[in-house]
């Protein structure tokens, strides 16, 4: 029997601006957030276009998840990630838009 | 003859989002930026209400300066710091507003 991996997400009111900023300050994670924003929908863990190893990708996903920037949804053996855009826009109106406006 | 301390500031088009986010991710620096935004004017190096040593404050000011978040102006023996709000709003519209909206 396979154990179900449990992930912990901060509730909206537990999301801290310092953690969000620190998570977004990494160029790979920022690029992942841009890809999620551009997609406007979920991206599976294998669907990100990033030049990192699987374990590094897992680390980045965890950092984004624990900061409150993304959510994950398990479906079969795949995990789909989505941007917590509503939560972030509610807490820090303009932040995400400003970050995404940065030239690449 | 006292040497004039020279500071290096990134031009607007040299300001990188990753450096801005990393600089703002520190709670003391974020608080200093909030104080500058609230003041709406310059704050001297001794005018920040932060519980850190002078050398730590100097470090934080340098980090903010090198990220392109603040400018400094020397006047006599005092140095006055101001937020580069126009530059940041132009480059990353909404970012600063969103960060400042975060509860303290």
N, CA and C atoms of all chains as a GROMACS GRO file, in nm:
protein
  624
    1UNK      N    1   0.086  -0.120   0.000
    1UNK     CA    2   0.000   0.000   0.000
    1UNK      C    3   0.090   0.125   0.000
    2UNK      N    4   0.072   0.203  -0.099
    2UNK     CA    5   0.156   0.323  -0.108
    2UNK      C    6   0.109   0.428  -0.008
    3UNK      N    7   0.203   0.487   0.056
    3UNK     CA    8   0.169   0.596   0.148
    3UNK      C    9   0.135   0.719   0.065
    4UNK      N   10   0.036   0.791   0.106
    4UNK     CA   11   0.002   0.916   0.040
    4UNK      C   12   0.092   1.025   0.095
    5UNK      N   13   0.160   1.093   0.004
    5UNK     CA   14   0.246   1.202   0.049
    5UNK      C   15   0.160   1.319   0.095
    6UNK      N   16   0.188   1.365   0.212
    6UNK     CA   17   0.111   1.477   0.265
    6UNK      C   18   0.191   1.605   0.253
    7UNK      N   19   0.129   1.707   0.202
    7UNK     CA   20   0.194   1.836   0.193
    7UNK      C   21   0.127   1.934   0.286
    8UNK      N   22   0.204   2.022   0.337
    8UNK     CA   23   0.149   2.123   0.427
    8UNK      C   24   0.149   2.258   0.356
    9UNK      N   25   0.037   2.321   0.355
    9UNK     CA   26   0.025   2.453   0.294
    9UNK      C   27  -0.013   2.554   0.401
   10UNK      N   28   0.046   2.670   0.397
   10UNK     CA   29   0.000   2.773   0.490
   10UNK      C   30  -0.140   2.820   0.450
   11UNK      N   31  -0.225   2.844   0.549
   11UNK     CA   32  -0.352   2.910   0.521
   11UNK      C   33  -0.322   3.052   0.472
   12UNK      N   34  -0.421   3.112   0.412
   12UNK     CA   35  -0.398   3.246   0.358
   12UNK      C   36  -0.342   3.341   0.465
   13UNK      N   37  -0.401   3.335   0.583
   13UNK     CA   38  -0.357   3.431   0.687
   13UNK      C   39  -0.226   3.390   0.753
   14UNK      N   40  -0.170   3.278   0.709
   14UNK     CA   41  -0.038   3.239   0.760
   14UNK      C   42   0.074   3.275   0.661
   15UNK      N   43   0.035   3.322   0.544
   15UNK     CA   44   0.137   3.355   0.442
   15UNK      C   45   0.210   3.482   0.483
   16UNK      N   46   0.342   3.472   0.491
   16UNK     CA   47   0.423   3.586   0.534
   16UNK      C   48   0.495   3.648   0.415
   17UNK      N   49   0.493   3.779   0.410
   17UNK     CA   50   0.553   3.850   0.297
   17UNK      C   51   0.702   3.816   0.283
   18UNK      N   52   0.773   3.803   0.395
   18UNK     CA   53   0.917   3.774   0.386
   18UNK      C   54   0.942   3.640   0.315
   19UNK      N   55   0.859   3.540   0.347
   19UNK     CA   56   0.876   3.408   0.285
   19UNK      C   57   0.842   3.414   0.137
   20UNK      N   58   0.740   3.490   0.102
   20UNK     CA   59   0.701   3.504  -0.038
   20UNK      C   60   0.813   3.571  -0.117
   21UNK      N   61   0.868   3.678  -0.063
   21UNK     CA   62   0.974   3.752  -0.132
   21UNK      C   63   1.099   3.666  -0.146
   22UNK      N   64   1.134   3.594  -0.040
   22UNK     CA   65   1.254   3.508  -0.045
   22UNK      C   66   1.235   3.398  -0.148
   23UNK      N   67   1.116   3.341  -0.154
   23UNK     CA   68   1.090   3.233  -0.250
   23UNK      C   69   1.098   3.285  -0.393
   24UNK      N   70   1.048   3.405  -0.416
   24UNK     CA   71   1.046   3.462  -0.551
   24UNK      C   72   1.182   3.517  -0.593
   25UNK      N   73   1.272   3.535  -0.498
   25UNK     CA   74   1.402   3.597  -0.528
   25UNK      C   75   1.495   3.504  -0.605
   26UNK      N   76   1.459   3.378  -0.618
   26UNK     CA   77   1.542   3.284  -0.693
   26UNK      C   78   1.497   3.283  -0.839
   27UNK      N   79   1.593   3.297  -0.933
   27UNK     CA   80   1.554   3.309  -1.074
   27UNK      C   81   1.479   3.188  -1.128
   28UNK      N   82   1.514   3.069  -1.084
   28UNK     CA   83   1.443   2.950  -1.134
   28UNK      C   84   1.299   2.948  -1.082
   29UNK      N   85   1.285   2.978  -0.951
   29UNK     CA   86   1.149   2.978  -0.895
   29UNK      C   87   1.064   3.090  -0.956
   30UNK      N   88   1.127   3.204  -0.979
   30UNK     CA   89   1.054   3.314  -1.041
   30UNK      C   90   1.007   3.274  -1.181
   31UNK      N   91   1.093   3.203  -1.252
   31UNK     CA   92   1.057   3.156  -1.386
   31UNK      C   93   0.942   3.056  -1.378
   32UNK      N   94   0.944   2.971  -1.278
   32UNK     CA   95   0.834   2.874  -1.261
   32UNK      C   96   0.702   2.947  -1.234
   33UNK      N   97   0.709   3.051  -1.153
   33UNK     CA   98   0.589   3.129  -1.123
   33UNK      C   99   0.539   3.199  -1.248
   34UNK      N  100   0.634   3.248  -1.330
   34UNK     CA  101   0.595   3.311  -1.457
   34UNK      C  102   0.526   3.210  -1.548
   35UNK      N  103   0.581   3.089  -1.552
   35UNK     CA  104   0.519   2.986  -1.637
   35UNK      C  105   0.378   2.953  -1.589
   36UNK      N  106   0.359   2.948  -1.456
   36UNK     CA  107   0.226   2.922  -1.402
   36UNK      C  108   0.130   3.037  -1.436
   37UNK      N  109   0.181   3.159  -1.425
   37UNK     CA  110   0.096   3.276  -1.454
   37UNK      C  111   0.062   3.282  -1.602
   38UNK      N  112   0.162   3.253  -1.686
   38UNK     CA  113   0.138   3.255  -1.831
   38UNK      C  114   0.040   3.145  -1.871
   39UNK      N  115   0.056   3.028  -1.810
   39UNK     CA  116  -0.032   2.916  -1.842
   39UNK      C  117  -0.175   2.946  -1.798
   40UNK      N  118  -0.188   3.016  -1.684
   40UNK     CA  119  -0.321   3.045  -1.633
   40UNK      C  120  -0.393   2.920  -1.586
   41UNK      N  121  -0.317   2.812  -1.572
   41UNK     CA  122  -0.376   2.686  -1.526
   41UNK      C  123  -0.268   2.605  -1.457
   42UNK      N  124  -0.299   2.483  -1.424
   42UNK     CA  125  -0.203   2.397  -1.355
   42UNK      C  126  -0.089   2.354  -1.448
   43UNK      N  127   0.025   2.328  -1.386
   43UNK     CA  128   0.138   2.268  -1.459
   43UNK      C  129   0.184   2.148  -1.377
   44UNK      N  130   0.198   2.035  -1.443
   44UNK     CA  131   0.245   1.916  -1.372
   44UNK      C  132   0.393   1.932  -1.339
   45UNK      N  133   0.440   1.853  -1.244
   45UNK     CA  134   0.579   1.866  -1.200
   45UNK      C  135   0.676   1.844  -1.315
   46UNK      N  136   0.637   1.763  -1.412
   46UNK     CA  137   0.725   1.739  -1.527
   46UNK      C  138   0.699   1.840  -1.638
   47UNK      N  139   0.605   1.929  -1.616
   47UNK     CA  140   0.566   2.022  -1.722
   47UNK      C  141   0.637   2.156  -1.719
   48UNK      N  142   0.717   2.180  -1.614
   48UNK     CA  143   0.791   2.306  -1.609
   48UNK      C  144   0.909   2.303  -1.705
   49UNK      N  145   0.932   2.413  -1.772
   49UNK     CA  146   1.045   2.424  -1.865
   49UNK      C  147   1.161   2.488  -1.790
   50UNK      N  148   1.233   2.408  -1.712
   50UNK     CA  149   1.345   2.458  -1.634
   50UNK      C  150   1.463   2.362  -1.648
   51UNK      N  151   1.584   2.418  -1.648
   51UNK     CA  152   1.704   2.337  -1.668
   51UNK      C  153   1.764   2.298  -1.534
   52UNK      N  154   1.687   2.222  -1.455
   52UNK     CA  155   1.738   2.176  -1.325
   52UNK      C  156   1.707   2.028  -1.311
   53UNK      N  157   1.777   1.963  -1.219
   53UNK     CA  158   1.752   1.821  -1.194
   53UNK      C  159   1.616   1.805  -1.127
   54UNK      N  160   1.568   1.683  -1.127
   54UNK     CA  161   1.438   1.654  -1.065
   54UNK      C  162   1.441   1.688  -0.916
   55UNK      N  163   1.552   1.658  -0.849
   55UNK     CA  164   1.556   1.685  -0.704
   55UNK      C  165   1.559   1.835  -0.676
   56UNK      N  166   1.626   1.910  -0.762
   56UNK     CA  167   1.626   2.056  -0.746
   56UNK      C  168   1.487   2.111  -0.772
   57UNK      N  169   1.420   2.056  -0.873
   57UNK     CA  170   1.283   2.100  -0.902
   57UNK      C  171   1.193   2.073  -0.782
   58UNK      N  172   1.209   1.955  -0.723
   58UNK     CA  173   1.130   1.919  -0.604
   58UNK      C  174   1.154   2.018  -0.491
   59UNK      N  175   1.280   2.055  -0.473
   59UNK     CA  176   1.315   2.154  -0.371
   59UNK      C  177   1.247   2.288  -0.399
   60UNK      N  178   1.253   2.332  -0.524
   60UNK     CA  179   1.192   2.461  -0.559
   60UNK      C  180   1.040   2.457  -0.538
   61UNK      N  181   0.979   2.346  -0.576
   61UNK     CA  182   0.834   2.333  -0.558
   61UNK      C  183   0.797   2.338  -0.410
   62UNK      N  184   0.879   2.273  -0.328
   62UNK     CA  185   0.850   2.274  -0.184
   62UNK      C  186   0.863   2.416  -0.129
   63UNK      N  187   0.968   2.487  -0.170
   63UNK     CA  188   0.988   2.624  -0.124
   63UNK      C  189   0.870   2.713  -0.162
   64UNK      N  190   0.824   2.699  -0.287
   64UNK     CA  191   0.709   2.779  -0.334
   64UNK      C  192   0.582   2.741  -0.258
   65UNK      N  193   0.567   2.611  -0.232
   65UNK     CA  194   0.449   2.561  -0.161
   65UNK      C  195   0.448   2.613  -0.017
   66UNK      N  196   0.562   2.600   0.051
   66UNK     CA  197   0.568   2.638   0.192
   66UNK      C  198   0.558   2.790   0.211
   67UNK      N  199   0.596   2.864   0.108
   67UNK     CA  200   0.583   3.010   0.116
   67UNK      C  201   0.438   3.054   0.092
   68UNK      N  202   0.358   2.963   0.036
   68UNK     CA  203   0.217   2.996   0.010
   68UNK      C  204   0.193   3.047  -0.131
   69UNK      N  205   0.289   3.022  -0.220
   69UNK     CA  206   0.278   3.075  -0.356
   69UNK      C  207   0.206   2.978  -0.450
   70UNK      N  208   0.223   2.849  -0.426
   70UNK     CA  209   0.156   2.750  -0.512
   70UNK      C  210   0.083   2.646  -0.427
   71UNK      N  211  -0.009   2.578  -0.493
   71UNK     CA  212  -0.077   2.463  -0.435
   71UNK      C  213  -0.050   2.344  -0.527
   72UNK      N  214  -0.060   2.226  -0.473
   72UNK     CA  215  -0.044   2.106  -0.555
   72UNK      C  216  -0.167   2.018  -0.546
   73UNK      N  217  -0.195   1.949  -0.654
   73UNK     CA  218  -0.309   1.858  -0.657
   73UNK      C  219  -0.262   1.726  -0.715
   74UNK      N  220  -0.284   1.621  -0.638
   74UNK     CA  221  -0.241   1.488  -0.682
   74UNK      C  222  -0.349   1.428  -0.769
   75UNK      N  223  -0.307   1.372  -0.882
   75UNK     CA  224  -0.404   1.299  -0.965
   75UNK      C  225  -0.334   1.176  -1.019
   76UNK      N  226  -0.369   1.062  -0.965
   76UNK     CA  227  -0.298   0.941  -1.000
   76UNK      C  228  -0.154   0.954  -0.956
   77UNK      N  229  -0.062   0.933  -1.047
   77UNK     CA  230   0.080   0.944  -1.011
   77UNK      C  231   0.135   1.083  -1.041
   78UNK      N  232   0.051   1.168  -1.097
   78UNK     CA  233   0.100   1.303  -1.132
   78UNK      C  234   0.054   1.405  -1.029
   79UNK      N  235   0.134   1.510  -1.017
   79UNK     CA  236   0.099   1.618  -0.926
   79UNK      C  237   0.090   1.746  -1.008
   80UNK      N  238  -0.017   1.817  -0.989
   80UNK     CA  239  -0.039   1.940  -1.066
   80UNK      C  240  -0.028   2.061  -0.973
   81UNK      N  241   0.044   2.159  -1.020
   81UNK     CA  242   0.071   2.279  -0.939
   81UNK      C  243  -0.002   2.399  -0.995
   82UNK      N  244  -0.054   2.479  -0.905
   82UNK     CA  245  -0.121   2.600  -0.948
   82UNK      C  246  -0.079   2.718  -0.860
   83UNK      N  247  -0.086   2.836  -0.918
   83UNK     CA  248  -0.050   2.959  -0.848
   83UNK      C  249  -0.164   2.999  -0.754
   84UNK      N  250  -0.130   3.040  -0.633
   84UNK     CA  251  -0.234   3.087  -0.538
   84UNK      C  252  -0.258   3.236  -0.563
   85UNK      N  253  -0.293   3.266  -0.684
   85UNK     CA  254  -0.303   3.406  -0.728
   85UNK      C  255  -0.404   3.485  -0.645
   86UNK      N  256  -0.520   3.425  -0.620
   86UNK     CA  257  -0.622   3.497  -0.542
   86UNK      C  258  -0.572   3.530  -0.402
   87UNK      N  259  -0.507   3.432  -0.339
   87UNK     CA  260  -0.456   3.456  -0.204
   87UNK      C  261  -0.351   3.566  -0.205
   88UNK      N  262  -0.259   3.558  -0.300
   88UNK     CA  263  -0.150   3.657  -0.305
   88UNK      C  264  -0.204   3.796  -0.340
   89UNK      N  265  -0.299   3.801  -0.434
   89UNK     CA  266  -0.355   3.931  -0.472
   89UNK      C  267  -0.435   3.992  -0.358
   90UNK      N  268  -0.497   3.907  -0.278
   90UNK     CA  269  -0.575   3.957  -0.165
   90UNK      C  270  -0.482   4.013  -0.056
   91UNK      N  271  -0.373   3.939  -0.030
   91UNK     CA  272  -0.282   3.979   0.077
   91UNK      C  273  -0.190   4.094   0.036
   92UNK      N  274  -0.138   4.084  -0.086
   92UNK     CA  275  -0.035   4.179  -0.130
   92UNK      C  276  -0.073   4.234  -0.268
   93UNK      N  277  -0.181   4.313  -0.275
   93UNK     CA  278  -0.232   4.356  -0.406
   93UNK      C  279  -0.126   4.429  -0.488
   94UNK      N  280  -0.099   4.376  -0.605
   94UNK     CA  281  -0.002   4.439  -0.694
   94UNK      C  282   0.132   4.368  -0.698
   95UNK      N  283   0.162   4.297  -0.590
   95UNK     CA  284   0.295   4.234  -0.580
   95UNK      C  285   0.324   4.141  -0.697
   96UNK      N  286   0.234   4.047  -0.720
   96UNK     CA  287   0.259   3.948  -0.824
   96UNK      C  288   0.265   4.014  -0.962
   97UNK      N  289   0.174   4.105  -0.984
   97UNK     CA  290   0.170   4.178  -1.110
   97UNK      C  291   0.303   4.252  -1.132
   98UNK      N  292   0.353   4.315  -1.026
   98UNK     CA  293   0.479   4.389  -1.037
   98UNK      C  294   0.596   4.298  -1.065
   99UNK      N  295   0.597   4.184  -0.998
   99UNK     CA  296   0.706   4.088  -1.017
   99UNK      C  297   0.703   4.034  -1.161
  100UNK      N  298   0.583   4.003  -1.206
  100UNK     CA  299   0.570   3.945  -1.341
  100UNK      C  300   0.600   4.047  -1.450
  101UNK      N  301   0.592   4.176  -1.415
  101UNK     CA  302   0.620   4.282  -1.513
  101UNK      C  303   0.770   4.297  -1.539
  102UNK      N  304   0.851   4.242  -1.449
  102UNK     CA  305   0.996   4.252  -1.466
  102UNK      C  306   1.038   4.187  -1.597
  103UNK      N  307   1.126   4.253  -1.668
  103UNK     CA  308   1.175   4.193  -1.792
  103UNK      C  309   1.253   4.066  -1.760
  104UNK      N  310   1.254   3.974  -1.855
  104UNK     CA  311   1.317   3.844  -1.830
  104UNK      C  312   1.464   3.848  -1.861
  105UNK      N  313   4.254   6.583   0.481
  105UNK     CA  314   4.140   6.593   0.389
  105UNK      C  315   4.062   6.462   0.391
  106UNK      N  316   3.941   6.476   0.426
  106UNK     CA  317   3.859   6.356   0.434
  106UNK      C  318   3.823   6.307   0.294
  107UNK      N  319   3.835   6.179   0.279
  107UNK     CA  320   3.794   6.121   0.152
  107UNK      C  321   3.642   6.116   0.145
  108UNK      N  322   3.590   6.148   0.030
  108UNK     CA  323   3.445   6.137   0.012
  108UNK      C  324   3.412   5.992  -0.018
  109UNK      N  325   3.323   5.936   0.062
  109UNK     CA  326   3.284   5.798   0.038
  109UNK      C  327   3.201   5.790  -0.089
  110UNK      N  328   3.240   5.704  -0.176
  110UNK     CA  329   3.168   5.689  -0.302
  110UNK      C  330   3.076   5.568  -0.294
  111UNK      N  331   2.953   5.589  -0.331
  111UNK     CA  332   2.859   5.478  -0.336
  111UNK      C  333   2.823   5.450  -0.479
  112UNK      N  334   2.798   5.325  -0.507
  112UNK     CA  335   2.759   5.286  -0.641
  112UNK      C  336   2.612   5.249  -0.641
  113UNK      N  337   2.539   5.310  -0.731
  113UNK     CA  338   2.397   5.279  -0.744
  113UNK      C  339   2.371   5.220  -0.880
  114UNK      N  340   2.289   5.118  -0.888
  114UNK     CA  341   2.253   5.070  -1.021
  114UNK      C  342   2.164   5.173  -1.090
  115UNK      N  343   2.188   5.192  -1.220
  115UNK     CA  344   2.094   5.272  -1.298
  115UNK      C  345   1.960   5.199  -1.300
  116UNK      N  346   1.857   5.273  -1.336
  116UNK     CA  347   1.724   5.211  -1.337
  116UNK      C  348   1.722   5.081  -1.417
  117UNK      N  349   1.783   5.084  -1.535
  117UNK     CA  350   1.775   4.964  -1.620
  117UNK      C  351   1.871   4.854  -1.577
  118UNK      N  352   1.945   4.880  -1.471
  118UNK     CA  353   2.032   4.775  -1.416
  118UNK      C  354   1.968   4.708  -1.294
  119UNK      N  355   1.856   4.759  -1.249
  119UNK     CA  356   1.791   4.703  -1.130
  119UNK      C  357   1.727   4.569  -1.166
  120UNK      N  358   1.765   4.466  -1.092
  120UNK     CA  359   1.716   4.332  -1.121
  120UNK      C  360   1.611   4.291  -1.018
  121UNK      N  361   1.504   4.233  -1.064
  121UNK     CA  362   1.395   4.194  -0.975
  121UNK      C  363   1.442   4.097  -0.865
  122UNK      N  364   1.532   4.004  -0.900
  122UNK     CA  365   1.578   3.908  -0.800
  122UNK      C  366   1.649   3.978  -0.684
  123UNK      N  367   1.730   4.079  -0.716
  123UNK     CA  368   1.802   4.152  -0.611
  123UNK      C  369   1.705   4.232  -0.525
  124UNK      N  370   1.606   4.292  -0.589
  124UNK     CA  371   1.505   4.370  -0.515
  124UNK      C  372   1.430   4.279  -0.419
  125UNK      N  373   1.385   4.164  -0.469
  125UNK     CA  374   1.309   4.071  -0.385
  125UNK      C  375   1.394   4.019  -0.270
  126UNK      N  376   1.518   3.984  -0.299
  126UNK     CA  377   1.606   3.932  -0.194
  126UNK      C  378   1.630   4.038  -0.087
  127UNK      N  379   1.648   4.162  -0.130
  127UNK     CA  380   1.673   4.269  -0.033
  127UNK      C  381   1.550   4.294   0.054
  128UNK      N  382   1.432   4.285  -0.006
  128UNK     CA  383   1.309   4.311   0.069
  128UNK      C  384   1.268   4.193   0.158
  129UNK      N  385   1.327   4.076   0.134
  129UNK     CA  386   1.286   3.956   0.208
  129UNK      C  387   1.332   3.956   0.352
  130UNK      N  388   1.417   4.050   0.388
  130UNK     CA  389   1.465   4.058   0.526
  130UNK      C  390   1.372   4.149   0.608
  131UNK      N  391   1.326   4.103   0.723
  131UNK     CA  392   1.228   4.182   0.799
  131UNK      C  393   1.278   4.320   0.842
  132UNK      N  394   1.405   4.332   0.876
  132UNK     CA  395   1.456   4.463   0.916
  132UNK      C  396   1.460   4.557   0.795
  133UNK      N  397   1.509   4.506   0.683
  133UNK     CA  398   1.515   4.591   0.563
  133UNK      C  399   1.375   4.628   0.516
  134UNK      N  400   1.283   4.532   0.524
  134UNK     CA  401   1.144   4.562   0.484
  134UNK      C  402   1.087   4.670   0.574
  135UNK      N  403   1.119   4.664   0.702
  135UNK     CA  404   1.071   4.765   0.795
  135UNK      C  405   1.132   4.902   0.761
  136UNK      N  406   1.258   4.903   0.724
  136UNK     CA  407   1.322   5.030   0.686
  136UNK      C  408   1.255   5.089   0.562
  137UNK      N  409   1.221   5.003   0.466
  137UNK     CA  410   1.153   5.051   0.345
  137UNK      C  411   1.015   5.104   0.381
  138UNK      N  412   0.947   5.037   0.473
  138UNK     CA  413   0.816   5.086   0.519
  138UNK      C  414   0.830   5.223   0.584
  139UNK      N  415   0.935   5.241   0.664
  139UNK     CA  416   0.955   5.370   0.729
  139UNK      C  417   0.980   5.479   0.626
  140UNK      N  418   1.058   5.446   0.523
  140UNK     CA  419   1.083   5.544   0.417
  140UNK      C  420   0.955   5.577   0.342
  141UNK      N  421   0.874   5.474   0.314
  141UNK     CA  422   0.749   5.496   0.242
  141UNK      C  423   0.652   5.578   0.328
  142UNK      N  424   0.645   5.546   0.456
  142UNK     CA  425   0.555   5.618   0.546
  142UNK      C  426   0.599   5.764   0.560
  143UNK      N  427   0.732   5.783   0.570
  143UNK     CA  428   0.784   5.919   0.586
  143UNK      C  429   0.757   6.001   0.460
  144UNK      N  430   0.764   5.934   0.345
  144UNK     CA  431   0.744   6.007   0.220
  144UNK      C  432   0.856   6.104   0.192
  145UNK      N  433   0.964   6.091   0.268
  145UNK     CA  434   1.079   6.179   0.248
  145UNK      C  435   1.204   6.105   0.291
  146UNK      N  436   1.314   6.178   0.298
  146UNK     CA  437   1.441   6.116   0.335
  146UNK      C  438   1.446   6.082   0.485
  147UNK      N  439   1.524   5.979   0.517
  147UNK     CA  440   1.552   5.946   0.657
  147UNK      C  441   1.704   5.936   0.670
  148UNK      N  442   1.758   6.003   0.770
  148UNK     CA  443   1.903   5.996   0.791
  148UNK      C  444   1.938   5.858   0.846
  149UNK      N  445   2.066   5.820   0.836
  149UNK     CA  446   2.108   5.688   0.880
  149UNK      C  447   2.077   5.665   1.027
  150UNK      N  448   2.078   5.772   1.105
  150UNK     CA  449   2.047   5.758   1.247
  150UNK      C  450   1.898   5.773   1.274
  151UNK      N  451   1.821   5.796   1.170
  151UNK     CA  452   1.679   5.824   1.188
  151UNK      C  453   1.588   5.703   1.176
  152UNK      N  454   1.645   5.588   1.139
  152UNK     CA  455   1.562   5.467   1.128
  152UNK      C  456   1.534   5.412   1.266
  153UNK      N  457   1.412   5.369   1.287
  153UNK     CA  458   1.372   5.309   1.414
  153UNK      C  459   1.386   5.157   1.402
  154UNK      N  460   1.509   5.108   1.417
  154UNK     CA  461   1.537   4.965   1.407
  154UNK      C  462   1.629   4.924   1.522
  155UNK      N  463   1.607   4.802   1.570
  155UNK     CA  464   1.683   4.753   1.685
  155UNK      C  465   1.804   4.673   1.638
  156UNK      N  466   1.894   4.739   1.566
  156UNK     CA  467   2.016   4.672   1.520
  156UNK      C  468   2.136   4.761   1.547
  157UNK      N  469   2.253   4.700   1.546
  157UNK     CA  470   2.375   4.779   1.568
  157UNK      C  471   2.401   4.868   1.447
  158UNK      N  472   2.489   4.963   1.468
  158UNK     CA  473   2.521   5.055   1.359
  158UNK      C  474   2.582   4.981   1.239
  159UNK      N  475   2.666   4.881   1.267
  159UNK     CA  476   2.730   4.810   1.155
  159UNK      C  477   2.627   4.725   1.079
  160UNK      N  478   2.530   4.671   1.152
  160UNK     CA  479   2.424   4.596   1.085
  160UNK      C  480   2.337   4.689   1.001
  161UNK      N  481   2.309   4.805   1.055
  161UNK     CA  482   2.232   4.904   0.980
  161UNK      C  483   2.305   4.944   0.852
  162UNK      N  484   2.435   4.964   0.864
  162UNK     CA  485   2.517   4.999   0.748
  162UNK      C  486   2.508   4.890   0.641
  163UNK      N  487   2.513   4.765   0.688
  163UNK     CA  488   2.502   4.651   0.596
  163UNK      C  489   2.366   4.652   0.524
  164UNK      N  490   2.261   4.673   0.602
  164UNK     CA  491   2.126   4.675   0.542
  164UNK      C  492   2.111   4.789   0.442
  165UNK      N  493   2.167   4.905   0.476
  165UNK     CA  494   2.159   5.019   0.385
  165UNK      C  495   2.233   4.989   0.255
  166UNK      N  496   2.347   4.924   0.267
  166UNK     CA  497   2.424   4.890   0.147
  166UNK      C  498   2.346   4.792   0.060
  167UNK      N  499   2.286   4.691   0.125
  167UNK     CA  500   2.208   4.592   0.049
  167UNK      C  501   2.092   4.658  -0.025
  168UNK      N  502   2.023   4.748   0.043
  168UNK     CA  503   1.910   4.820  -0.020
  168UNK      C  504   1.959   4.909  -0.134
  169UNK      N  505   2.074   4.972  -0.113
  169UNK     CA  506   2.132   5.062  -0.212
  169UNK      C  507   2.174   4.983  -0.336
  170UNK      N  508   2.245   4.874  -0.313
  170UNK     CA  509   2.298   4.797  -0.426
  170UNK      C  510   2.187   4.726  -0.504
  171UNK      N  511   2.076   4.700  -0.437
  171UNK     CA  512   1.962   4.638  -0.506
  171UNK      C  513   1.886   4.740  -0.589
  172UNK      N  514   1.911   4.870  -0.561
  172UNK     CA  515   1.842   4.975  -0.635
  172UNK      C  516   1.715   5.023  -0.567
  173UNK      N  517   1.700   4.994  -0.438
  173UNK     CA  518   1.577   5.030  -0.367
  173UNK      C  519   1.586   5.168  -0.303
  174UNK      N  520   1.705   5.207  -0.262
  174UNK     CA  521   1.720   5.340  -0.201
  174UNK      C  522   1.838   5.415  -0.264
  175UNK      N  523   1.836   5.546  -0.244
  175UNK     CA  524   1.948   5.632  -0.281
  175UNK      C  525   1.993   5.702  -0.154
  176UNK      N  526   2.117   5.747  -0.152
  176UNK     CA  527   2.168   5.822  -0.037
  176UNK      C  528   2.219   5.958  -0.082
  177UNK      N  529   2.205   6.054   0.005
  177UNK     CA  530   2.253   6.190  -0.025
  177UNK      C  531   2.334   6.236   0.095
  178UNK      N  532   2.458   6.272   0.068
  178UNK     CA  533   2.545   6.319   0.176
  178UNK      C  534   2.521   6.467   0.199
  179UNK      N  535   2.509   6.506   0.326
  179UNK     CA  536   2.499   6.648   0.358
  179UNK      C  537   2.578   6.671   0.486
  180UNK      N  538   2.694   6.732   0.471
  180UNK     CA  539   2.783   6.746   0.585
  180UNK      C  540   2.827   6.608   0.631
  181UNK      N  541   2.807   6.581   0.758
  181UNK     CA  542   2.848   6.450   0.809
  181UNK      C  543   2.730   6.351   0.809
  182UNK      N  544   2.615   6.398   0.769
  182UNK     CA  545   2.498   6.310   0.771
  182UNK      C  546   2.467   6.258   0.631
  183UNK      N  547   2.406   6.141   0.629
  183UNK     CA  548   2.366   6.082   0.502
  183UNK      C  549   2.216   6.058   0.506
  184UNK      N  550   2.149   6.103   0.404
  184UNK     CA  551   2.003   6.091   0.397
  184UNK      C  552   1.964   5.990   0.291
  185UNK      N  553   1.873   5.904   0.329
  185UNK     CA  554   1.832   5.795   0.240
  185UNK      C  555   1.689   5.817   0.192
  186UNK      N  556   1.668   5.785   0.065
  186UNK     CA  557   1.532   5.797   0.010
  186UNK      C  558   1.500   5.674  -0.073
  187UNK      N  559   1.371   5.647  -0.082
  187UNK     CA  560   1.321   5.533  -0.158
  187UNK      C  561   1.322   5.568  -0.306
  188UNK      N  562   1.366   5.474  -0.390
  188UNK     CA  563   1.363   5.498  -0.535
  188UNK      C  564   1.226   5.455  -0.588
  189UNK      N  565   1.126   5.516  -0.535
  189UNK     CA  566   0.987   5.474  -0.562
  189UNK      C  567   0.952   5.485  -0.710
  190UNK      N  568   0.992   5.595  -0.773
  190UNK     CA  569   0.960   5.612  -0.915
  190UNK      C  570   1.024   5.502  -1.000
  191UNK      N  571   1.152   5.474  -0.970
  191UNK     CA  572   1.221   5.370  -1.047
  191UNK      C  573   1.154   5.235  -1.027
  192UNK      N  574   1.123   5.202  -0.902
  192UNK     CA  575   1.063   5.071  -0.873
  192UNK      C  576   0.923   5.060  -0.933
  193UNK      N  577   0.845   5.170  -0.923
  193UNK     CA  578   0.709   5.167  -0.977
  193UNK      C  579   0.711   5.157  -1.129
  194UNK      N  580   0.813   5.217  -1.188
  194UNK     CA  581   0.823   5.212  -1.334
  194UNK      C  582   0.861   5.070  -1.380
  195UNK      N  583   0.954   5.010  -1.310
  195UNK     CA  584   1.003   4.877  -1.349
  195UNK      C  585   0.907   4.765  -1.310
  196UNK      N  586   0.853   4.775  -1.189
  196UNK     CA  587   0.772   4.666  -1.133
  196UNK      C  588   0.642   4.722  -1.078
  197UNK      N  589   0.555   4.773  -1.166
  197UNK     CA  590   0.435   4.842  -1.116
  197UNK      C  591   0.351   4.754  -1.024
  198UNK      N  592   0.328   4.804  -0.904
  198UNK     CA  593   0.246   4.732  -0.809
  198UNK      C  594   0.326   4.661  -0.702
  199UNK      N  595   0.451   4.628  -0.733
  199UNK     CA  596   0.533   4.550  -0.640
  199UNK      C  597   0.544   4.616  -0.503
  200UNK      N  598   0.588   4.741  -0.503
  200UNK     CA  599   0.612   4.809  -0.376
  200UNK      C  600   0.481   4.826  -0.298
  201UNK      N  601   0.379   4.863  -0.370
  201UNK     CA  602   0.247   4.878  -0.307
  201UNK      C  603   0.201   4.747  -0.244
  202UNK      N  604   0.221   4.638  -0.315
  202UNK     CA  605   0.180   4.508  -0.263
  202UNK      C  606   0.260   4.468  -0.141
  203UNK      N  607   0.389   4.494  -0.145
  203UNK     CA  608   0.476   4.461  -0.032
  203UNK      C  609   0.436   4.544   0.090
  204UNK      N  610   0.410   4.671   0.068
  204UNK     CA  611   0.375   4.760   0.179
  204UNK      C  612   0.237   4.730   0.234
  205UNK      N  613   0.154   4.662   0.156
  205UNK     CA  614   0.019   4.627   0.202
  205UNK      C  615   0.021   4.513   0.302
  206UNK      N  616   0.132   4.439   0.305
  206UNK     CA  617   0.142   4.325   0.397
  206UNK      C  618   0.128   4.374   0.541
  207UNK      N  619   0.051   4.299   0.618
  207UNK     CA  620   0.036   4.336   0.759
  207UNK      C  621   0.172   4.323   0.827
  208UNK      N  622   0.191   4.404   0.932
  208UNK     CA  623   0.321   4.405   0.999
  208UNK      C  624   0.330   4.298   1.105
   0.00000   0.00000   0.00000
